Amino acid sequence: MKSLKKTAAMLAGLMAASTLMTAVPALADDVTIKVALWDYSNTDYYKTMIDGFKEANPGIDVEVVEFSAAEYSDTIVVKMAAQEDYDVIFMKGLPEMSALIAGGHLMALDDLAADYDFEPYGGTEKSLIVDEKLYGLPFRKDNNLIFYNKDLFDAAGVDYPQDGMTFDEYVELAEKMTSGEGSSKVYGAHVHTWGSNVYQYARFTEEYVYNDVSTWDSLIPFYEGILKLQEEGCIQDYGALKTGNIHYSGVFYNQQAAMMQIGTWYINMLLENVPNEDEGIDSFDWGVCSLPNDKGITTENVVGGITPVAIGSYSKHPDEAWKFLTYITGAEGAQVLAKTGIVPAWAGQEVLDIFDGFHDEHPNAPEGLSKYISGSNFIVEQPMDPNGKAIAAVTDDMHSAIMTGSESIEDALKEYKAKAVEAGAAGGDEE
Amino acid sequence: MASNRKQKRPGAKMHRKRTLTAYMFIAPNLIGYLVLTFVPIVLSFVYSTYEWNLGSTKIFVGLKNYIYMFTKDLDFGRVVWNTFYYTIGTVPICLILSLLLAILMNQKLKGKVFFRSVFFFPYVASLVAVAVVWMALFNPDKGPVNEFLRGIGISNPPRWAASAEWAMPTIIGLTIWKQAGYYMVVYLAALQGVPSELYEAAKMDGASAFQRFLHVTWPMVTPTTFFVTMMLIIGTFKSYDIMYVTTQGGPGTATKVLAYHIYRRAFESMEYGYASALSVFLFAIVLIITLIQFKGEKRLTSYL
């Protein structure tokens, strides 16, 4: 009994102490904003930015709520449906942003942004406008490029891929660059398992858009080309990649593929993972070029995704949240991002200089990278659509059906066009 | 019993107290069940009559979701077919295999405990890990299974999870591998409950090993068979996690089952009302099958 009393007294003491401790920040009249994001604990730049923000804005504290990366898109929609009071919401892309806007979970920012300078975003913010209201600021933008291994091209005596080459030339190049057998085989190209690794070519020339099935036939030549490469063994088989859960990054680091179409975030991964020549045997020089197409387009077009950040409808501190948004997507945040090789949506000269400077520090990176991230015509890979997530799910199914040869391109297009229309895409005959 | 009699018995108070104690014991679980399972089930019936994208507005649409399901949802027929294919492919094989394993493990066998653990292992291992291993074994180009098939002269072995025809059998194989160990243990318990006198008597009458199995073992484990069948059927109808970690319903829609379709419609397409209607449909199927089984069990095990 005595010991029980003792424990009770100790507990009471602890409780008193902890209330005292929590009371301290409250005295300073601080505002704490709640930020929802993923991969916080393994991404350094978030911490750098948040620390910088807190230093620049004494009196605003930031509470990060981290979710698992793989399910983030679904989780955040469910969380917001429960009207949780997140002030700042990071999003992976526009489909989930459309879903959040359709549910009324994001705050329109037009009043807060009345005097804001959008110039450095280069128009990427326009894709965040729905019904003439702005719902977020663009944080990152990533456009797809062809990355290539210069050492492999030099060894084969083949010219590097060029900006503005045709898709047929790209296919030929991949065939030419394929060599070897077994474990020492080098594939001419690597096509990862995402739909975007094929349809991005058609989106690059703005012939294709996912939410209008009347544009889908523009995919045919690209699927034909990629399937041809797959049959010839010039790229790794889709089914093997998918069932083996093989990540594209290792294939390129290990020099098993001469070319690969992937987003600009890969610049960051290459900078971090490909050692300089004097540091390791796996060193190689890499380069980039714009996507192949038959229209002679080079670096003026860029196609890819935008990572937006927004304010929740149930936010208790929208003004402070806006300050946070403008900090992380503005000049300060952008430079933190750019230094890691991630492309910020804010594209002032400071950012372009950082990208051009990578070659000095990492000699295996190409010179003049800024040209490839600053095209004047930013084409959003999946523009906002209230049915965006449903339609994107249909295109994913179609992609796996075509790439595994389960259906011919024509049959698959016919079947999945109907499904996409049913999911809300435009271009169906009934409309 | 106490309630039948109007007169107060001396034990009535005691009885009530005991009942109360019993309720107290089940309360934590019951409350959890009511709040976290039963209420959501009832709510899903309600939501199935709404159009709702998880936003702040819900529109009452009556039976529209159900009509849509049977007339307009282009995936629905395929998904129901896949679900039955998956269940019918999985349940009998898993049942027979686990019974055979149990009989084997019930013999005087060297290293019995080791083998039991080996067969039980996939059940306790994480599904993700087991699935990754399985998919690696059945990798169409470099997997050991296809290497072996090529080695014995089959030049064009199936492409397993990467082909529309073989994807479902591959998933079924994975499910059986993962589950058989658990049901083996269940059967093992049942086998050890069969009185040895019965076997002795059968032996005296000159019954062969197969006859002993057919006329002693099999009838004696029938209740377990019902239990296993029911758990397997309910399990396979509900399962979506296996598809989620392996094929994501692909290639195309080849392995998209009902539960996975519900998941996609709810959390990817944001059609919460329609997804609720689909889950009511799934609930109805499982309910009907379970009722049929209960009836059958009463009839077929009446001799026990």
Interface residues (C-beta under 8 A of the other chain):
Chain A: D74 V77 V78 M80 A81 Q83 A99 A102 G103 G104 H105 D237 Y238 G239 A240 K242 T243 G244 N245 P386 N387 K389 A390 A393 D396 D397 M398 S400 A401 M403 T404 G405 S406 E407 A412 E415 A418 K419 E422 A423
Chain B: N53 L54 G55 S56 T57 K72 D73 L74 D75 V132 M135 A136 F138 N139 P140 D141 K142 R159 W160 A161 A162 S163 A164 T246 T247 Q248 G249 G250 P251 G252 T253 A254 K256 R264 F267 E268 S269 M270 E271
